[in-house]
Amino acid sequence: MSVAAGDALTLYGYWRSSAAYRVRIGLRLKGLAHTDVPVHLVRGGGEQRQPAYAARNPQRLVPTLLHGDIALTQSLAILEYLDEAWPDAPPLLPRDPLSRQRVRALAQLVACEIHPLNNLRVLQALEHDWHIDPAERERWVRRWIVEGFAAFETLLGQWSDGAGACIGDRPTIADCTLVPQVYNARRFGVDLAPYPKIRAVEAACLAMPAFDAARPELQPDAPGA
Ligand SMILES: N[C@@H](CCC(=O)N[C@@H](CS)C(=O)NCC(=O)O)C(=O)O
């Protein structure tokens, strides 16, 4: 298998998947054309669990980005790949080591500490194996978002210069990760009033065409799209 920068990009995702949403934003920030292939996470027990998809992504999670015939998994690793494979397109990471560390720390705060606890398979296990009712499952989701957002807000207070993005004035992998998590927080009824810095970053990002076009409700597989 080999790949060249000019090979086609195909994103396997789901309109409401926050991990796929991260990559949709990153592709647009880099100005990279791609084709979307919806993977329905619920219908028929979940298309992500079918053998054809699992052959590309053994974790049975979206997103998977095909670059030519190479399957790329894990949204943050995909975003860094895009940055490294297309160094001349707008960067998703700042240049200096300290800013890069902070961008990665914020992205991982969401992707490693909040999101995995609230993923579909976790909520399905709470429902089917532990018999937790819907209201309690939603309380579980909010609990981890609130704890993570409190830390994120504090870190923005220490690290952000308020120039629009999480770190600096250009969106990075941290913003690609935060904005989808805020969407998810709203979906589960989290009160965002205690996080003015997070809301300001979200508003600045959503005003940019790359973020706007990546919104879940605008994706071809969104209900009513
Ligand atoms: N760490 C992974 C997380 C991927 C992930 O959990 N994707 C979710 C949607 S946001 C999924 O495919 N869930 C399907 C399931 O739980 O069965 C990444 O960043 O790509």
Ligand as a Chemical Component Dictionary entry (heavy atoms), coordinates in Angstrom:
data_LIG
# 
_chem_comp.id                   LIG 
_chem_comp.type                 NON-POLYMER 
_chem_comp.pdbx_formal_charge   0 
_chem_comp.three_letter_code    LIG 
# 
loop_
_chem_comp_atom.comp_id 
_chem_comp_atom.atom_id 
_chem_comp_atom.alt_atom_id 
_chem_comp_atom.type_symbol 
_chem_comp_atom.charge 
_chem_comp_atom.model_Cartn_x 
_chem_comp_atom.model_Cartn_y 
_chem_comp_atom.model_Cartn_z 
_chem_comp_atom.pdbx_ordinal 
LIG N1  N1  N 0 -10.949 8.076  20.383 1  
LIG C1  C1  C 0 -11.740 7.840  19.202 2  
LIG C2  C2  C 0 -13.203 7.807  19.595 3  
LIG C3  C3  C 0 -14.080 7.356  18.467 4  
LIG C4  C4  C 0 -15.504 7.145  18.969 5  
LIG O1  O1  O 0 -15.701 6.809  20.140 6  
LIG N2  N2  N 0 -16.496 7.317  18.085 7  
LIG C5  C5  C 0 -17.870 7.123  18.471 8  
LIG C6  C6  C 0 -18.757 8.205  17.916 9  
LIG S1  S1  S 0 -18.314 9.788  18.577 10 
LIG C7  C7  C 0 -18.382 5.804  17.956 11 
LIG O2  O2  O 0 -18.023 5.400  16.861 12 
LIG N3  N3  N 0 -19.234 5.118  18.738 13 
LIG C8  C8  C 0 -19.816 3.898  18.300 14 
LIG C9  C9  C 0 -20.041 2.942  19.438 15 
LIG O3  O3  O 0 -19.838 3.306  20.593 16 
LIG O4  O4  O 0 -20.423 1.815  19.127 17 
LIG C10 C10 C 0 -11.466 8.929  18.169 18 
LIG O5  O5  O 0 -11.143 10.031 18.582 19 
LIG O6  O6  O 0 -11.574 8.680  16.950 20 
# 
loop_
_chem_comp_bond.comp_id 
_chem_comp_bond.atom_id_1 
_chem_comp_bond.atom_id_2 
_chem_comp_bond.value_order 
_chem_comp_bond.pdbx_ordinal 
LIG N1  C1  SING 1  
LIG C1  C2  SING 2  
LIG C1  C10 SING 3  
LIG C2  C3  SING 4  
LIG C3  C4  SING 5  
LIG C4  O1  DOUB 6  
LIG C4  N2  SING 7  
LIG N2  C5  SING 8  
LIG C5  C6  SING 9  
LIG C5  C7  SING 10 
LIG C6  S1  SING 11 
LIG C7  O2  DOUB 12 
LIG C7  N3  SING 13 
LIG N3  C8  SING 14 
LIG C8  C9  SING 15 
LIG C9  O3  DOUB 16 
LIG C9  O4  SING 17 
LIG C10 O5  DOUB 18 
LIG C10 O6  SING 19 
# 
